[in-house]
């Protein structure tokens, strides 16, 4: 099986069916999984999407809207539907998904949707809307299977079957006491296997990993990945069970965090939508470029100080650009390794120290090796061994600076609590440009003129 | 709860306990989860790790070794253990984890381990070893819960309980016919809820997503994420069930693929270990830097062609470095967005076309805006409006080239089947350096001299 790609044939088929009557459309839609229809939606105009949603059963329609990516704006589709259809769809959704979609609407539209739906659902969604979207609370689903610790096998099984009626799938069963305080977890397997007189109390695993609702979603992702969990319970300060986060929610968080990292390192604003239009791309990138223009002027002002060197040794200009550029590249290498390492695990003091020493040594060796090549070139092509020596020293020095800043700046940012990924290659390159221009020109003015 | 970080206190506690007797050590180890001991292992010498593993129960020891990261080389620890202890530990492991660890050893050590363990386990692990580690087969676990489609409720439940004895957790139950051909899936919930005379045949969901053993792991990850699956069955060409892949295995794949992307874009060899030593870092990065040194010479040779311009207009050198550098940064922005977008989903022809047009427009606007700033600077600081015009045109031109190469090169690579992430900023920057040096110098020679 291959992952589903939007194919012209599929799109054409849907478009042709849209020209026909509802029965025809329904027949064609039967061939597609809800998540496939969600992908096709990316290519269809608003009216077509509304018509399809109205043709589908509430169950499938709700799945399709749940599967739509944030960038295809499921909230716009939802709000445009007939209030009755809309309420049916929202009531069918998982609370966490419904909350994510509704949270994108303005206050008034949110209220309109919530007033129309079943009151119990509305209360749950309102509670979820109160958590910040980047925290465990914003990520959790409040629908959990949860049994009282005093139940016996039969009572627990009945309760599980009753509660699971509304859920598509469940993994872990949570055990609470009479005050709804979380006591542990129990697996359905252990309940089935237990003797009929067994109580939940005898089967509960009291040693489990949980998170508070305020915990940042990145920390939740680290915990789930570190302890290989399928699901993690979310509690309030009194250990009352609020909901659970499942591993598939975490996959979306990880994808988003990774996209953010790669964009920030490259000097793109973290909220640029990958498939966004050019106007948004300009808004996201131009500020960084203008900041960089300022720093480039700074670097270029170094060159302005040494016009006397350039006049006497015009060839040095070509070499200066090489040394500046090489420093930028080496710094980007050190930066990528360090940022990725920090984002996967937290570094101890000793690890931090060793990372900086490592990048210093890497800079020294790589700078020396590249410096040697430039030295040889200057001797044989420009017939100027002293120039070669100047370039060798400048290249080595600049690559050491590249290693130290590429690793050091994200590490320092992490210490002071700033996201290390904002130490984009654009900022680090400023250092290596300045040093890369200054070193050869200053050494030349000292040793050659 | 916070994710576990290696703390000096924990390390000191373990080290002190290592000086004491086994009972003392056991007492201290009780306070740590298996995955926490695996993290502490990163900081402990080989003898200490062996001693701890020998002190722990087989069950916990097996979990600890399973949780060790690839970079802490669990295979070295495993092979150093007493053969009897080692066999007990391997037999306790999930087949897919055992296979991953054993596959890192040389042929002779692999045979030694496999000859010592239970024959059924050895056969399963040998079968898994035959799949390439980057495919569905290399990722799957062959331990699945699987029932015959002709069983009734009681028979199915008995079978599930019997098969689940050896498994820590299970999600989906697979249904096969008498020829072991996969017929569908069934949830434990549906079996429990079914009337006692129901057959598995009545409960099976015949519409499910599966993969062939040869499918690339990245495709498996896309499927699991696209269809929000917890687990996916792996089959051979005759639809015989071989095993299953769970979502937590996919998290590790995603982490690894993301690390690869970020490193490749930054010109670091994809297999550099993030916490590796400086010698390996030099080996991984120096080749890229030397390639770049060649391309930098190419770019610098452009400058050598225009020494007459520099002599008559020395100030242009400072501006040339600004325009070259800005082009590199804009190209890195376009590259990051495009590479990340490609790695999350496949682009249609139309999307490809629109991406290139978008980056062209972004380059035009961002280039024009930055060109304007430089133009103003040249007018007021250098009192040279014609120089300003030259710089404006050169900046705009270079940022258009940056957008087109930053988006175009990864898109072309993808089309011809090369990983687009290797279009590292180092390679893209060569284009913008050459054009960034050529444009202002050539325009100046035409318009100013």
HADDOCK unambig.tbl for C-alpha pairs under 7 A between the chains (distance, minus, plus):
assign (segid A and resid 1 and name CA) (segid B and resid 210 and name CA) 6.37 0.50 0.50
assign (segid A and resid 1 and name CA) (segid B and resid 211 and name CA) 5.20 0.50 0.50
assign (segid A and resid 1 and name CA) (segid B and resid 212 and name CA) 6.92 0.50 0.50
assign (segid A and resid 2 and name CA) (segid B and resid 219 and name CA) 6.88 0.50 0.50
assign (segid A and resid 3 and name CA) (segid B and resid 219 and name CA) 6.52 0.50 0.50
assign (segid A and resid 3 and name CA) (segid B and resid 222 and name CA) 6.36 0.50 0.50
assign (segid A and resid 3 and name CA) (segid B and resid 223 and name CA) 5.21 0.50 0.50
assign (segid A and resid 5 and name CA) (segid B and resid 346 and name CA) 6.92 0.50 0.50
assign (segid A and resid 35 and name CA) (segid B and resid 226 and name CA) 6.89 0.50 0.50
assign (segid A and resid 35 and name CA) (segid B and resid 227 and name CA) 6.25 0.50 0.50
assign (segid A and resid 161 and name CA) (segid B and resid 193 and name CA) 6.77 0.50 0.50
assign (segid A and resid 193 and name CA) (segid B and resid 161 and name CA) 6.80 0.50 0.50
assign (segid A and resid 210 and name CA) (segid B and resid 1 and name CA) 6.34 0.50 0.50
assign (segid A and resid 211 and name CA) (segid B and resid 1 and name CA) 5.21 0.50 0.50
assign (segid A and resid 212 and name CA) (segid B and resid 1 and name CA) 6.94 0.50 0.50
assign (segid A and resid 219 and name CA) (segid B and resid 2 and name CA) 6.94 0.50 0.50
assign (segid A and resid 219 and name CA) (segid B and resid 3 and name CA) 6.55 0.50 0.50
assign (segid A and resid 222 and name CA) (segid B and resid 3 and name CA) 6.39 0.50 0.50
assign (segid A and resid 223 and name CA) (segid B and resid 3 and name CA) 5.22 0.50 0.50
assign (segid A and resid 226 and name CA) (segid B and resid 35 and name CA) 6.93 0.50 0.50
assign (segid A and resid 227 and name CA) (segid B and resid 35 and name CA) 6.29 0.50 0.50
assign (segid A and resid 228 and name CA) (segid B and resid 248 and name CA) 6.44 0.50 0.50
assign (segid A and resid 248 and name CA) (segid B and resid 228 and name CA) 6.43 0.50 0.50
assign (segid A and resid 258 and name CA) (segid B and resid 258 and name CA) 6.83 0.50 0.50
assign (segid A and resid 259 and name CA) (segid B and resid 340 and name CA) 6.58 0.50 0.50
assign (segid A and resid 262 and name CA) (segid B and resid 262 and name CA) 6.28 0.50 0.50
assign (segid A and resid 262 and name CA) (segid B and resid 336 and name CA) 6.42 0.50 0.50
assign (segid A and resid 263 and name CA) (segid B and resid 336 and name CA) 5.95 0.50 0.50
assign (segid A and resid 263 and name CA) (segid B and resid 337 and name CA) 6.66 0.50 0.50
assign (segid A and resid 266 and name CA) (segid B and resid 332 and name CA) 5.82 0.50 0.50
assign (segid A and resid 266 and name CA) (segid B and resid 333 and name CA) 5.33 0.50 0.50
assign (segid A and resid 266 and name CA) (segid B and resid 336 and name CA) 6.31 0.50 0.50
assign (segid A and resid 267 and name CA) (segid B and resid 333 and name CA) 6.13 0.50 0.50
assign (segid A and resid 268 and name CA) (segid B and resid 333 and name CA) 5.80 0.50 0.50
assign (segid A and resid 274 and name CA) (segid B and resid 337 and name CA) 5.94 0.50 0.50
assign (segid A and resid 274 and name CA) (segid B and resid 341 and name CA) 5.87 0.50 0.50
assign (segid A and resid 277 and name CA) (segid B and resid 358 and name CA) 6.84 0.50 0.50
assign (segid A and resid 278 and name CA) (segid B and resid 358 and name CA) 5.12 0.50 0.50
assign (segid A and resid 278 and name CA) (segid B and resid 361 and name CA) 6.60 0.50 0.50
assign (segid A and resid 278 and name CA) (segid B and resid 362 and name CA) 5.76 0.50 0.50
assign (segid A and resid 281 and name CA) (segid B and resid 362 and name CA) 6.74 0.50 0.50
assign (segid A and resid 282 and name CA) (segid B and resid 362 and name CA) 5.63 0.50 0.50
assign (segid A and resid 282 and name CA) (segid B and resid 366 and name CA) 6.61 0.50 0.50
assign (segid A and resid 286 and name CA) (segid B and resid 366 and name CA) 5.85 0.50 0.50
assign (segid A and resid 290 and name CA) (segid B and resid 370 and name CA) 6.65 0.50 0.50
assign (segid A and resid 293 and name CA) (segid B and resid 326 and name CA) 6.96 0.50 0.50
assign (segid A and resid 296 and name CA) (segid B and resid 322 and name CA) 5.39 0.50 0.50
assign (segid A and resid 297 and name CA) (segid B and resid 322 and name CA) 6.74 0.50 0.50
assign (segid A and resid 300 and name CA) (segid B and resid 318 and name CA) 4.76 0.50 0.50
assign (segid A and resid 300 and name CA) (segid B and resid 319 and name CA) 6.85 0.50 0.50
assign (segid A and resid 300 and name CA) (segid B and resid 321 and name CA) 6.77 0.50 0.50
assign (segid A and resid 300 and name CA) (segid B and resid 322 and name CA) 6.62 0.50 0.50
assign (segid A and resid 301 and name CA) (segid B and resid 318 and name CA) 7.00 0.50 0.50
assign (segid A and resid 303 and name CA) (segid B and resid 318 and name CA) 5.69 0.50 0.50
assign (segid A and resid 304 and name CA) (segid B and resid 315 and name CA) 6.85 0.50 0.50
assign (segid A and resid 304 and name CA) (segid B and resid 318 and name CA) 6.41 0.50 0.50
assign (segid A and resid 307 and name CA) (segid B and resid 314 and name CA) 6.67 0.50 0.50
assign (segid A and resid 311 and name CA) (segid B and resid 311 and name CA) 6.59 0.50 0.50
assign (segid A and resid 314 and name CA) (segid B and resid 307 and name CA) 6.67 0.50 0.50
assign (segid A and resid 315 and name CA) (segid B and resid 304 and name CA) 6.85 0.50 0.50
assign (segid A and resid 318 and name CA) (segid B and resid 300 and name CA) 4.76 0.50 0.50
assign (segid A and resid 318 and name CA) (segid B and resid 303 and name CA) 5.70 0.50 0.50
assign (segid A and resid 318 and name CA) (segid B and resid 304 and name CA) 6.43 0.50 0.50
assign (segid A and resid 319 and name CA) (segid B and resid 300 and name CA) 6.84 0.50 0.50
assign (segid A and resid 321 and name CA) (segid B and resid 300 and name CA) 6.77 0.50 0.50
assign (segid A and resid 321 and name CA) (segid B and resid 321 and name CA) 6.81 0.50 0.50
assign (segid A and resid 322 and name CA) (segid B and resid 296 and name CA) 5.38 0.50 0.50
assign (segid A and resid 322 and name CA) (segid B and resid 297 and name CA) 6.74 0.50 0.50
assign (segid A and resid 322 and name CA) (segid B and resid 300 and name CA) 6.62 0.50 0.50
assign (segid A and resid 326 and name CA) (segid B and resid 293 and name CA) 6.96 0.50 0.50
assign (segid A and resid 329 and name CA) (segid B and resid 426 and name CA) 6.36 0.50 0.50
assign (segid A and resid 332 and name CA) (segid B and resid 266 and name CA) 5.84 0.50 0.50
assign (segid A and resid 333 and name CA) (segid B and resid 266 and name CA) 5.34 0.50 0.50
assign (segid A and resid 333 and name CA) (segid B and resid 267 and name CA) 6.15 0.50 0.50
assign (segid A and resid 333 and name CA) (segid B and resid 268 and name CA) 5.81 0.50 0.50
assign (segid A and resid 336 and name CA) (segid B and resid 262 and name CA) 6.44 0.50 0.50
assign (segid A and resid 336 and name CA) (segid B and resid 263 and name CA) 5.98 0.50 0.50
assign (segid A and resid 336 and name CA) (segid B and resid 266 and name CA) 6.32 0.50 0.50
assign (segid A and resid 337 and name CA) (segid B and resid 263 and name CA) 6.68 0.50 0.50
assign (segid A and resid 337 and name CA) (segid B and resid 274 and name CA) 5.95 0.50 0.50
assign (segid A and resid 340 and name CA) (segid B and resid 259 and name CA) 6.61 0.50 0.50
assign (segid A and resid 341 and name CA) (segid B and resid 274 and name CA) 5.87 0.50 0.50
assign (segid A and resid 346 and name CA) (segid B and resid 5 and name CA) 6.81 0.50 0.50
assign (segid A and resid 358 and name CA) (segid B and resid 277 and name CA) 6.84 0.50 0.50
assign (segid A and resid 358 and name CA) (segid B and resid 278 and name CA) 5.11 0.50 0.50
assign (segid A and resid 361 and name CA) (segid B and resid 278 and name CA) 6.60 0.50 0.50
assign (segid A and resid 362 and name CA) (segid B and resid 278 and name CA) 5.75 0.50 0.50
assign (segid A and resid 362 and name CA) (segid B and resid 281 and name CA) 6.74 0.50 0.50
assign (segid A and resid 362 and name CA) (segid B and resid 282 and name CA) 5.63 0.50 0.50
assign (segid A and resid 366 and name CA) (segid B and resid 282 and name CA) 6.60 0.50 0.50
assign (segid A and resid 366 and name CA) (segid B and resid 286 and name CA) 5.84 0.50 0.50
assign (segid A and resid 370 and name CA) (segid B and resid 290 and name CA) 6.62 0.50 0.50
assign (segid A and resid 426 and name CA) (segid B and resid 329 and name CA) 6.38 0.50 0.50
